[in-house]
Amino acid sequence: MNSIVARTLEILENHFPGESVLFHEPGVEPALHLFHAPNSICSQKVRVVLAALGQPYVSHQMNIPRGDTYVPDYVRLRAAACEQQGLPFANQHSGSTAMATTGCDACVVPTLVDQRSGEILIDSQRICLELVARSGSYREELCPEFCKPQLLEELRIIDEFPNYPILAANVDKKAGVTHPQSEGFAINKVRRCDELIEKYSHDQLLVKAYSAKWEKELSAANNLFEKESMQKTIEIIKHILSDLNSRLSDINTSFLFSDNPTLADLFWGLELMRLDNLKLNYLWSEEIFSPLNSYYHRVCDAPALIQAVTDWDGARIS
């Protein structure tokens, strides 16, 4: 393994002590190290795929409100991976976490480090597809060749899902609308970056990463949390759910492509679970959404979802 990556991993293990997850050979530490947060939906995607594959790994849990994802050694590791892969730093926030359209954020989770090869894998969708590609016999189950283009389109839709603004919303059940909880949801991150840019002004890579994060969170604060913007987000989500409901109405299988859950089904399960936790399940409460309701209950019974989210301490947002 690259000596710099090895040294950084050692430092990060001191910050975020690891715990082995899933069965593995006694006395042999898993090679994969996952830096993640319990209720981060991007982290949940990676955990659910690791669970579905039965892939052992070392879990390094991070506390997002405490600012763990801004720890310099962690940011430097991700920032270096962004640059090595030719990914520009994200300096605007669309409301989604899609790296393909927003750019690379060095101050988020998840990050997967392969201790054998020294690879640093960033972006939940890329990580999950890479894990599936390496999985051998599980590959066809989670990402079947016969429906791969359609499955990848589902992943694209999910990747663009506007998860960020709804985290700062309260739901008025009678009115069926949402209101921002706090204008400081993103501004607090801007202030954190201000302090870090000043503190690490001598480190060019950190300044670049923190400055991009500063711009990204400021754009979120200015554009995503006003009442009109929040309502527009809700309308976008309802449209996405309506389209999914239509696709589910046209199938005669338990899940989108077969009677076994694929990567797309597991990811949709996470999104629906998140909306349910945030009291936004009213968006599919009408009778017309009965295919989506039935699908949600089926996918929530997937063992990988139960292990990675339902039974994972702190994973559910209440």
N, C-alpha and C positions, 0 to 999 in steps of 0.2 A: 504494500500500500504506500502511496505517496506520503513522504515523511511529514509534510505540512498538514495534510489531512489527518494523519495519525495523531499528531500532536494536538490539533484542534479538537479532535474527537475526545482525546484524553481530558482536555480542559473542560469541554462541555459536559462530560460525564461527572465532573466535580460539581458543576452548576446544577445539572439535572440527572441525578442518580438513576441508573437503569434498572429495569426489572424484566426478566425473561417472561415472554408470553407464549402460550401454546406448548405442546409437548416437543421435546427435543432430546437428543442423545444425552444421557447423564454425563456431567462433567465437561460437556462441550458447549461453549457459549455461541448462540446464534450469530451469524455474520451480519445480519441486517439490524441497523439501529434506526429506530423511528423517533423523530422529535415531533411532538404533536400536542394537541390540547383536547381534553375530553369532549367539550361541546362545540369544537370547530367542525363545521360540516365537511370541510375539505379533509381534515384529519380523519373524520369518520369514514370517508370514502376509502382511504387507504387501509384503515383498520378492518373494514368489512371485507375487502378483497383479501387481505392477509388471512382473515378468519376463514373465508370461503376456500382458500387454497390450503389451509392447514399449515401455513408457512410460519415457522418459529421466528421470533424477532425480539429485540431488546427495546422495551418501551421507555422513552424518556419524556415524561409528562411536563408540560409547560403551563404556566399560569398567565393567561393573556391579560387580565386586568392589572396584574402586578407589573406587567411590562417585560416579561421574560423574553418575548420575541424580539426585543430591542437590545438584548445583551450583545455587546460588541463582537465577541468571538463568534457568536451564532450568525450575526448579520454579515460579518466578514466572510464566513463560509458560504452563505447563500449568495452574497454579492459576487464572489469569485465564480460561483457556478453560473450565475446569470451571464457574466461577461464571457466565460469560457464557451457557453452555448450560443453566444451572439444574440442574447435576448436583451432588448432595451429595458431600462428601469421604468416602471409604471409611474407616471406623474399626473394622471387623471383617474377619476373613479366613476365608472359607469353604473355602479350598484351591484355588478356581478364580480366574481373572482376569477373570471376567465383570463388566463395568461395570454391566450392566443390573440385576444383583442385589446387587452389593457396593458400588457407588458409584465415585467418581472418585479415582484415586490420582495425585497430582501428582509422584511421585518414581519413575516407571517409564517405560519405552519401550513402543511407539514413539510419536513425534509427527511429524506431517507438516505442514510449513508451505508454503503456496502463495504464492510471492513476488509473483505478479501481483495476487492479490486480498487478500492479507494474512490469509487464513483459516488458523486453527490447527485441525487435525484431530487428535482424540485418540480412543483406543480402537480396537484393531486391526480389529474387525468393522465398526465404523462407517466407518473409513477405507477398508477394502476394498470395501464396498458402494457407497460414494461414488465410488471410482475406477472401478468397473464401470459405474455409472450414467452416468459421463461418457464412457465408452469408445466409444460408437457401435456399430460393427460387431461388436465383441467382446462386447457386452452379452448377446446371445442365446446365445453359446457358453458363457460362464461362468455365466450366471444365466438359463437358458431360461424363458420365460413359461409353457410348458406344465406345468412342474413346480415353479414358484416357491414355492408354500406348503410342499411337501415339502422342497425345498432349504433354505428358511429354518429349518425344523424341525431339519434336520441341523446347521446352523450354531449353533442354540441349544444343542443337545446338546454340540457341540464346545466352545462357549464356556464351558459349565459343567464341563468336564473338570477333574478335580482335579490339575492339573499341579504345583502348588507343593510339596506335601509329598513327592512322589516324588523331587524334586531332592536331598533330604537323606537318601536311603535307600541302604543297601547291600543287595544281594540274596544271600541264601543259596540257591544253586541246588538243593542237596540237600533242604533243608526247604521250599523254595518260599515263603519269607516274607521280609519286609524288616525291617531294623533301622535306626534313625536313626544317621546318621554323627556328628552333633554336635548337642548341645542349643543351641549358639550360633548355629545357622543363621539364626534370626530375631532372637535377642537382640542380636547384633552390630548389626543395623539399628536396634533400639531405642536402643542406646547412641549410635549416630551421631546419631539424632534428638535425644537429650538435649543433645548438644554444640551442635547447630545451633539448637535452640530458644533456648538461652542466648546464643549468639553473635549471633543476629538477632532478639533480643527487641523491638527497635524497629520491626520490619517486621511489621505485623499479618497480611498475607496469607501471608507465609512461616511465621509462627508457627502460623497456622491449618492450613496444609498439612502442616508437620512434625509438629504435634501429632496430627493424624488418622493420619498414617503411624505415629507412635509407638504409638497405640492399636491399629492394625491389626496391626502386627508383634508386639506383645505378645500379642494374642489368638491369633496363629498359634503363638507359642512355647508358650503355655499349653495349646493344644487340638489341634494338628495332628501333633505329632511323637512322642508317646508310642507305645509298641509297639502298644497296642490300637487307637489312632486310625489308625496306619499300616496295620494289618491291615484295618481297616474300609475305608480308602481303596482298598486292593488289591481288596477284594471288590466295591466300587463299580465300579472300572475293569473287572474281569472281567465284571460284569453288562452294562456298556455295550458291551463288545466282543462279548459273546454276542448282544446285540440287533442289533448291526451285522452280525454273521455271519449271523443269520437273514434280515435284509433282503437281504443279498448272495446268499443261497441262492435267493431268490425271483425274481431278475432273469435276463434272458437277454441282457443287454448287457455290454460290457466294464467299464463303470463304473456308478455308482448309477442314473443316469437316461438314459444314452445310451452310445454307443461313444467319446465324447470326454469327457475329464475336466472337470467343472464346478468351481465354487468349493468345493462340499462335498467333492469327491474330493481336491482339492489340500490342503484343511485336514485331512482324515482322513489323508492321506499324511504330513503333518507330525507328527500325533499318534502314528501307528504308528512312524514313524522315531524319534521321541523315546523311546518305550517300548523300542524295539530297542536304541538307544544306551545306555539305562539298565539293560540286561540283563533287562528285564521281558517279553521276547518269549516267555518260558515260559508266559505267560498265554494264548497262543493256539497252543500247541505240539501240542495233542491233534488227532487225525484229524478230529474233528467241526468243527474250525476251518479246514478246507482251503479253503473259499470265501474266508475272510479272508486266508489266506496268499497265495493266488493274486492276490487284489486288491491286496495290499500290494506285491507285486513289479511288478504292472502300473503302479500309480500312481507308484512310485519312478522309473519310466522317463520320467515327464512332464518335458519339457525345462525347464519353469519351476522344478520342484523341484530338478533337477540344478543349474541356474544359481544359484538363491537359497539352496540349502542344501548339497547334496552337494559342489559345487565352491567353496563360499564358505568362505574360510579362517576357522577357529574356530567354524563353525556347528554341528559335530557334537559332542555331549557324549560323552566316553569315561570 
